[in-house]
Amino acid sequence: MGLGTWLARKGNVGGTARAVANGWRAIAQKNPGMSHEEIAETYIGIRYGATGEPQLAKTVLKNLKANRRKATPLNLAWTVFSVENADEGNTVLEHMVAWKEIMREEIEKLGVKAD
C-alpha cells in the first residue's frame, strides 16, 4: 500500500466511510423496518444536526437524489465526502475510483454491506 492510499484510508476518506457505516448500522438496528432511503435521511439529519450545518444536510440529500444514486452506505459516504470536500473537486474526481474502493473496504470491515 502506497503512502497516498494509507493516508486516504486512515484520514478523511476512510473516516467518512467508517462514520457512515457505524451510523447506518446503528440506525438500521434500532429501526429494522426503515428503508435505505430513510436510513440515509436519518443519518444526514443526525450528522449535520450535530454540527449545526443544515445547508450541508440539504446539499448532501439533494446530491444523493439528483444523481439518482441508490441510497447505500457507499453512495451516502461518497456523497457526504464529495459535498464536504467540494473545494477540492478536481482532486476528489481524480481519485474517485481508488477512494470509493477504500470506502467500500472500510464499510465492509465494519460488517455493513456497502451496496
Contacts in CASP RR format, 6 or more apart in sequence:
PFRMAT RR
TARGET T0000
AUTHOR 0000-0000-0000
METHOD contacts of the structure
MODEL  1
MGLGTWLARKGNVGGTARAVANGWRAIAQKNPGMSHEEIAETYIGIRYGA
TGEPQLAKTVLKNLKANRRKATPLNLAWTVFSVENADEGNTVLEHMVAWK
EIMREEIEKLGVKAD
1 9 0 8 1.000
5 98 0 8 1.000
5 102 0 8 1.000
8 14 0 8 1.000
8 95 0 8 1.000
8 98 0 8 1.000
8 99 0 8 1.000
8 102 0 8 1.000
9 102 0 8 1.000
9 105 0 8 1.000
9 106 0 8 1.000
12 81 0 8 1.000
12 85 0 8 1.000
13 81 0 8 1.000
13 99 0 8 1.000
13 102 0 8 1.000
13 103 0 8 1.000
14 102 0 8 1.000
14 103 0 8 1.000
14 106 0 8 1.000
15 106 0 8 1.000
16 77 0 8 1.000
16 80 0 8 1.000
16 81 0 8 1.000
16 84 0 8 1.000
16 103 0 8 1.000
17 73 0 8 1.000
17 74 0 8 1.000
17 77 0 8 1.000
17 102 0 8 1.000
17 103 0 8 1.000
17 104 0 8 1.000
17 106 0 8 1.000
17 107 0 8 1.000
18 106 0 8 1.000
18 107 0 8 1.000
18 110 0 8 1.000
19 47 0 8 1.000
20 43 0 8 1.000
20 73 0 8 1.000
20 76 0 8 1.000
20 77 0 8 1.000
20 80 0 8 1.000
20 107 0 8 1.000
21 73 0 8 1.000
21 77 0 8 1.000
21 106 0 8 1.000
21 107 0 8 1.000
21 110 0 8 1.000
21 111 0 8 1.000
21 112 0 8 1.000
22 110 0 8 1.000
23 43 0 8 1.000
23 46 0 8 1.000
24 39 0 8 1.000
24 43 0 8 1.000
24 73 0 8 1.000
24 76 0 8 1.000
24 112 0 8 1.000
25 110 0 8 1.000
25 111 0 8 1.000
25 112 0 8 1.000
27 34 0 8 1.000
27 39 0 8 1.000
27 42 0 8 1.000
27 43 0 8 1.000
27 46 0 8 1.000
28 34 0 8 1.000
28 39 0 8 1.000
31 38 0 8 1.000
31 39 0 8 1.000
31 42 0 8 1.000
34 42 0 8 1.000
35 71 0 8 1.000
36 70 0 8 1.000
36 71 0 8 1.000
36 72 0 8 1.000
37 71 0 8 1.000
39 71 0 8 1.000
40 64 0 8 1.000
40 71 0 8 1.000
40 76 0 8 1.000
41 61 0 8 1.000
43 76 0 8 1.000
44 57 0 8 1.000
44 60 0 8 1.000
44 61 0 8 1.000
44 76 0 8 1.000
44 80 0 8 1.000
45 57 0 8 1.000
47 57 0 8 1.000
47 80 0 8 1.000
48 54 0 8 1.000
48 56 0 8 1.000
48 57 0 8 1.000
48 60 0 8 1.000
49 57 0 8 1.000
56 83 0 8 1.000
56 84 0 8 1.000
59 83 0 8 1.000
60 79 0 8 1.000
60 80 0 8 1.000
60 83 0 8 1.000
63 79 0 8 1.000
63 82 0 8 1.000
63 83 0 8 1.000
64 71 0 8 1.000
64 75 0 8 1.000
64 76 0 8 1.000
64 79 0 8 1.000
67 79 0 8 1.000
69 75 0 8 1.000
69 79 0 8 1.000
70 115 0 8 1.000
72 113 0 8 1.000
72 114 0 8 1.000
72 115 0 8 1.000
73 107 0 8 1.000
73 112 0 8 1.000
73 113 0 8 1.000
73 114 0 8 1.000
74 100 0 8 1.000
74 103 0 8 1.000
74 104 0 8 1.000
74 107 0 8 1.000
74 114 0 8 1.000
74 115 0 8 1.000
77 103 0 8 1.000
77 107 0 8 1.000
78 96 0 8 1.000
78 100 0 8 1.000
78 103 0 8 1.000
81 92 0 8 1.000
81 99 0 8 1.000
81 103 0 8 1.000
82 89 0 8 1.000
82 92 0 8 1.000
85 91 0 8 1.000
85 92 0 8 1.000
92 99 0 8 1.000
103 114 0 8 1.000
104 114 0 8 1.000
104 115 0 8 1.000
107 113 0 8 1.000
107 114 0 8 1.000
108 114 0 8 1.000
END
